[in-house]
Amino acid sequence: MSPEAARTGVGTRLFASSEQAATEAGLSKIEAFIGKDNAVAQAYYERMGFETFRQTEAAVCKVWARQKG
């Protein structure tokens, strides 16, 4: 993403589309593998509701789970 687009809502809208596509496909979760040193991306995924489920030497592994209901 371009630095000029940061904090303008683009990422939120993109994830809303991803969430809708996952739901329509019957998926209950989305996993993301983020570079361990990429604090900006880690913060973005946390804002989108992802939670860390594992860490490796190189990556932080996060998962988003669809809310039941």
Chimera marker file (.cmm) of the C-alpha trace (Angstrom):
<marker_set name="trace">
<marker id="1" x="0.000" y="0.000" z="0.000" r="1" g="1" b="0" radius="0.5"/>
<marker id="2" x="1.183" y="3.488" z="-0.718" r="1" g="1" b="0" radius="0.5"/>
<marker id="3" x="2.098" y="5.486" z="2.389" r="1" g="1" b="0" radius="0.5"/>
<marker id="4" x="-0.265" y="8.221" z="1.187" r="1" g="1" b="0" radius="0.5"/>
<marker id="5" x="-3.172" y="5.765" z="1.428" r="1" g="1" b="0" radius="0.5"/>
<marker id="6" x="-2.417" y="4.839" z="5.035" r="1" g="1" b="0" radius="0.5"/>
<marker id="7" x="-5.225" y="5.471" z="7.520" r="1" g="1" b="0" radius="0.5"/>
<marker id="8" x="-7.742" y="6.455" z="4.811" r="1" g="1" b="0" radius="0.5"/>
<marker id="9" x="-9.998" y="3.402" z="5.211" r="1" g="1" b="0" radius="0.5"/>
<marker id="10" x="-8.743" y="1.502" z="2.170" r="1" g="1" b="0" radius="0.5"/>
<marker id="11" x="-7.591" y="-1.487" z="4.211" r="1" g="1" b="0" radius="0.5"/>
<marker id="12" x="-10.858" y="-1.617" z="6.129" r="1" g="1" b="0" radius="0.5"/>
<marker id="13" x="-12.874" y="-1.636" z="2.896" r="1" g="1" b="0" radius="0.5"/>
<marker id="14" x="-10.603" y="-4.277" z="1.347" r="1" g="1" b="0" radius="0.5"/>
<marker id="15" x="-10.988" y="-6.526" z="4.368" r="1" g="1" b="0" radius="0.5"/>
<marker id="16" x="-14.780" y="-6.059" z="4.312" r="1" g="1" b="0" radius="0.5"/>
<marker id="17" x="-14.724" y="-7.462" z="0.761" r="1" g="1" b="0" radius="0.5"/>
<marker id="18" x="-12.477" y="-10.344" z="1.852" r="1" g="1" b="0" radius="0.5"/>
<marker id="19" x="-14.761" y="-11.096" z="4.794" r="1" g="1" b="0" radius="0.5"/>
<marker id="20" x="-17.821" y="-11.119" z="2.529" r="1" g="1" b="0" radius="0.5"/>
<marker id="21" x="-16.117" y="-13.410" z="0.014" r="1" g="1" b="0" radius="0.5"/>
<marker id="22" x="-15.041" y="-15.790" z="2.789" r="1" g="1" b="0" radius="0.5"/>
<marker id="23" x="-18.567" y="-15.891" z="4.188" r="1" g="1" b="0" radius="0.5"/>
<marker id="24" x="-20.089" y="-16.510" z="0.758" r="1" g="1" b="0" radius="0.5"/>
<marker id="25" x="-17.583" y="-19.325" z="0.201" r="1" g="1" b="0" radius="0.5"/>
<marker id="26" x="-18.566" y="-20.911" z="3.510" r="1" g="1" b="0" radius="0.5"/>
<marker id="27" x="-15.198" y="-20.270" z="5.149" r="1" g="1" b="0" radius="0.5"/>
<marker id="28" x="-15.171" y="-19.793" z="8.896" r="1" g="1" b="0" radius="0.5"/>
<marker id="29" x="-11.669" y="-18.371" z="9.205" r="1" g="1" b="0" radius="0.5"/>
<marker id="30" x="-8.898" y="-16.514" z="7.398" r="1" g="1" b="0" radius="0.5"/>
<marker id="31" x="-5.245" y="-16.932" z="8.307" r="1" g="1" b="0" radius="0.5"/>
<marker id="32" x="-2.500" y="-14.370" z="7.754" r="1" g="1" b="0" radius="0.5"/>
<marker id="33" x="1.247" y="-14.923" z="7.979" r="1" g="1" b="0" radius="0.5"/>
<marker id="34" x="2.970" y="-11.590" z="8.607" r="1" g="1" b="0" radius="0.5"/>
<marker id="35" x="6.668" y="-10.838" z="8.724" r="1" g="1" b="0" radius="0.5"/>
<marker id="36" x="7.808" y="-10.734" z="12.347" r="1" g="1" b="0" radius="0.5"/>
<marker id="37" x="9.372" y="-7.305" z="11.820" r="1" g="1" b="0" radius="0.5"/>
<marker id="38" x="6.324" y="-5.822" z="10.064" r="1" g="1" b="0" radius="0.5"/>
<marker id="39" x="4.680" y="-4.018" z="12.990" r="1" g="1" b="0" radius="0.5"/>
<marker id="40" x="2.449" y="-1.928" z="10.708" r="1" g="1" b="0" radius="0.5"/>
<marker id="41" x="0.887" y="-5.000" z="9.084" r="1" g="1" b="0" radius="0.5"/>
<marker id="42" x="0.535" y="-6.756" z="12.435" r="1" g="1" b="0" radius="0.5"/>
<marker id="43" x="-1.340" y="-3.748" z="13.830" r="1" g="1" b="0" radius="0.5"/>
<marker id="44" x="-3.611" y="-3.643" z="10.750" r="1" g="1" b="0" radius="0.5"/>
<marker id="45" x="-4.594" y="-7.294" z="11.113" r="1" g="1" b="0" radius="0.5"/>
<marker id="46" x="-5.258" y="-6.799" z="14.817" r="1" g="1" b="0" radius="0.5"/>
<marker id="47" x="-7.553" y="-3.853" z="14.001" r="1" g="1" b="0" radius="0.5"/>
<marker id="48" x="-9.403" y="-6.144" z="11.585" r="1" g="1" b="0" radius="0.5"/>
<marker id="49" x="-10.022" y="-8.631" z="14.390" r="1" g="1" b="0" radius="0.5"/>
<marker id="50" x="-7.236" y="-11.147" z="13.757" r="1" g="1" b="0" radius="0.5"/>
<marker id="51" x="-5.642" y="-12.836" z="16.762" r="1" g="1" b="0" radius="0.5"/>
<marker id="52" x="-2.158" y="-14.315" z="16.998" r="1" g="1" b="0" radius="0.5"/>
<marker id="53" x="-2.194" y="-18.102" z="17.155" r="1" g="1" b="0" radius="0.5"/>
<marker id="54" x="1.473" y="-18.881" z="16.516" r="1" g="1" b="0" radius="0.5"/>
<marker id="55" x="4.861" y="-17.260" z="15.985" r="1" g="1" b="0" radius="0.5"/>
<marker id="56" x="7.848" y="-18.549" z="14.083" r="1" g="1" b="0" radius="0.5"/>
<marker id="57" x="11.338" y="-17.136" z="13.722" r="1" g="1" b="0" radius="0.5"/>
<marker id="58" x="10.206" y="-15.190" z="10.667" r="1" g="1" b="0" radius="0.5"/>
<marker id="59" x="6.449" y="-14.675" z="10.994" r="1" g="1" b="0" radius="0.5"/>
<marker id="60" x="3.525" y="-13.904" z="13.233" r="1" g="1" b="0" radius="0.5"/>
<marker id="61" x="0.555" y="-16.104" z="12.328" r="1" g="1" b="0" radius="0.5"/>
<marker id="62" x="-2.871" y="-14.577" z="12.894" r="1" g="1" b="0" radius="0.5"/>
<marker id="63" x="-6.374" y="-15.857" z="12.375" r="1" g="1" b="0" radius="0.5"/>
<marker id="64" x="-9.742" y="-14.166" z="11.915" r="1" g="1" b="0" radius="0.5"/>
<marker id="65" x="-12.789" y="-16.258" z="12.765" r="1" g="1" b="0" radius="0.5"/>
<marker id="66" x="-16.280" y="-15.414" z="11.588" r="1" g="1" b="0" radius="0.5"/>
<marker id="67" x="-18.652" y="-14.539" z="14.407" r="1" g="1" b="0" radius="0.5"/>
<marker id="68" x="-21.455" y="-17.040" z="14.750" r="1" g="1" b="0" radius="0.5"/>
<marker id="69" x="-24.950" y="-15.726" z="14.772" r="1" g="1" b="0" radius="0.5"/>
<link id1="1" id2="2" r="1" g="1" b="0" radius="0.2"/>
<link id1="2" id2="3" r="1" g="1" b="0" radius="0.2"/>
<link id1="3" id2="4" r="1" g="1" b="0" radius="0.2"/>
<link id1="4" id2="5" r="1" g="1" b="0" radius="0.2"/>
<link id1="5" id2="6" r="1" g="1" b="0" radius="0.2"/>
<link id1="6" id2="7" r="1" g="1" b="0" radius="0.2"/>
<link id1="7" id2="8" r="1" g="1" b="0" radius="0.2"/>
<link id1="8" id2="9" r="1" g="1" b="0" radius="0.2"/>
<link id1="9" id2="10" r="1" g="1" b="0" radius="0.2"/>
<link id1="10" id2="11" r="1" g="1" b="0" radius="0.2"/>
<link id1="11" id2="12" r="1" g="1" b="0" radius="0.2"/>
<link id1="12" id2="13" r="1" g="1" b="0" radius="0.2"/>
<link id1="13" id2="14" r="1" g="1" b="0" radius="0.2"/>
<link id1="14" id2="15" r="1" g="1" b="0" radius="0.2"/>
<link id1="15" id2="16" r="1" g="1" b="0" radius="0.2"/>
<link id1="16" id2="17" r="1" g="1" b="0" radius="0.2"/>
<link id1="17" id2="18" r="1" g="1" b="0" radius="0.2"/>
<link id1="18" id2="19" r="1" g="1" b="0" radius="0.2"/>
<link id1="19" id2="20" r="1" g="1" b="0" radius="0.2"/>
<link id1="20" id2="21" r="1" g="1" b="0" radius="0.2"/>
<link id1="21" id2="22" r="1" g="1" b="0" radius="0.2"/>
<link id1="22" id2="23" r="1" g="1" b="0" radius="0.2"/>
<link id1="23" id2="24" r="1" g="1" b="0" radius="0.2"/>
<link id1="24" id2="25" r="1" g="1" b="0" radius="0.2"/>
<link id1="25" id2="26" r="1" g="1" b="0" radius="0.2"/>
<link id1="26" id2="27" r="1" g="1" b="0" radius="0.2"/>
<link id1="27" id2="28" r="1" g="1" b="0" radius="0.2"/>
<link id1="28" id2="29" r="1" g="1" b="0" radius="0.2"/>
<link id1="29" id2="30" r="1" g="1" b="0" radius="0.2"/>
<link id1="30" id2="31" r="1" g="1" b="0" radius="0.2"/>
<link id1="31" id2="32" r="1" g="1" b="0" radius="0.2"/>
<link id1="32" id2="33" r="1" g="1" b="0" radius="0.2"/>
<link id1="33" id2="34" r="1" g="1" b="0" radius="0.2"/>
<link id1="34" id2="35" r="1" g="1" b="0" radius="0.2"/>
<link id1="35" id2="36" r="1" g="1" b="0" radius="0.2"/>
<link id1="36" id2="37" r="1" g="1" b="0" radius="0.2"/>
<link id1="37" id2="38" r="1" g="1" b="0" radius="0.2"/>
<link id1="38" id2="39" r="1" g="1" b="0" radius="0.2"/>
<link id1="39" id2="40" r="1" g="1" b="0" radius="0.2"/>
<link id1="40" id2="41" r="1" g="1" b="0" radius="0.2"/>
<link id1="41" id2="42" r="1" g="1" b="0" radius="0.2"/>
<link id1="42" id2="43" r="1" g="1" b="0" radius="0.2"/>
<link id1="43" id2="44" r="1" g="1" b="0" radius="0.2"/>
<link id1="44" id2="45" r="1" g="1" b="0" radius="0.2"/>
<link id1="45" id2="46" r="1" g="1" b="0" radius="0.2"/>
<link id1="46" id2="47" r="1" g="1" b="0" radius="0.2"/>
<link id1="47" id2="48" r="1" g="1" b="0" radius="0.2"/>
<link id1="48" id2="49" r="1" g="1" b="0" radius="0.2"/>
<link id1="49" id2="50" r="1" g="1" b="0" radius="0.2"/>
<link id1="50" id2="51" r="1" g="1" b="0" radius="0.2"/>
<link id1="51" id2="52" r="1" g="1" b="0" radius="0.2"/>
<link id1="52" id2="53" r="1" g="1" b="0" radius="0.2"/>
<link id1="53" id2="54" r="1" g="1" b="0" radius="0.2"/>
<link id1="54" id2="55" r="1" g="1" b="0" radius="0.2"/>
<link id1="55" id2="56" r="1" g="1" b="0" radius="0.2"/>
<link id1="56" id2="57" r="1" g="1" b="0" radius="0.2"/>
<link id1="57" id2="58" r="1" g="1" b="0" radius="0.2"/>
<link id1="58" id2="59" r="1" g="1" b="0" radius="0.2"/>
<link id1="59" id2="60" r="1" g="1" b="0" radius="0.2"/>
<link id1="60" id2="61" r="1" g="1" b="0" radius="0.2"/>
<link id1="61" id2="62" r="1" g="1" b="0" radius="0.2"/>
<link id1="62" id2="63" r="1" g="1" b="0" radius="0.2"/>
<link id1="63" id2="64" r="1" g="1" b="0" radius="0.2"/>
<link id1="64" id2="65" r="1" g="1" b="0" radius="0.2"/>
<link id1="65" id2="66" r="1" g="1" b="0" radius="0.2"/>
<link id1="66" id2="67" r="1" g="1" b="0" radius="0.2"/>
<link id1="67" id2="68" r="1" g="1" b="0" radius="0.2"/>
<link id1="68" id2="69" r="1" g="1" b="0" radius="0.2"/>
</marker_set>
